[in-house]
């Protein structure tokens, strides 16, 4: 049984420091809804135990991806606890061998740690996708196989996959006319813009990726923690334009009334 998580603060973050706690806490799975945790962080083992009790699909991300694991592993990456992320991912895979998100993060962590088994981890991810084609849409398949190819040193295949991913995803951020009497244009949300920034960065389109990340922030992107650790954005993370846009993210975080 997982330890009961105390809730000691509620409401919106009222300062940059509180917002940092808020963002990291959500990412680590230690915060639920509007409750802010300041006194306790669950261990990876406790997160897995709790996740086993409360499984559920994250809307839009596929049936195998659970909020608890996904948020927890991103929190560990955000805090540069790559070893912890690797151990958590292995535990998740032991419980759910077909979890492609866990397979991806296990491979990313093994690669970052330069573990001898990193090649095996990338091969496992590739086999998971190829052996279960009906489980993956085109975009998700290209994303996972692109990462597997990159991890295995197959640069041309990775570029092909990520370029296809950009092509199939770009339509999500194109302006479209809303079905209203006024016909006002409706633009993609910040999440779609952020995802396309990731795909462009993976495809080697740095300038376009920076433009798209800036657009995501302008559209209201509010997570100031994950972009600084997201492996998808590694190629643009040190660019001054990226850092400037990330700094502006704080202005999008709502203040307490």
URHURA-V782229 format. One line per field, one symbol per residue. psi: psi as a letter, one per 20 degrees, with the letter a starting at -180 (. if undefined). A space follows every 50 residues. Layout:
psi: ???
This chain:
psi: pqqpoqoipqaqpjrhghhgggghgghijippcjpppiippqrhhhgggh hhhmqqqppijqhipqgggghghhghghjkmhghhggghhgghhhnijoh ghgghgggghghilqhjhghghhggghgghilhiiprgghghgghggggg hjjmgghghgghghggghihhhjpqrpqmrhhkpqprqrhggggghgghg ghijmgghggghghhgghijpioigghiiohhjhijhjphhghghhhihh iioqqq.
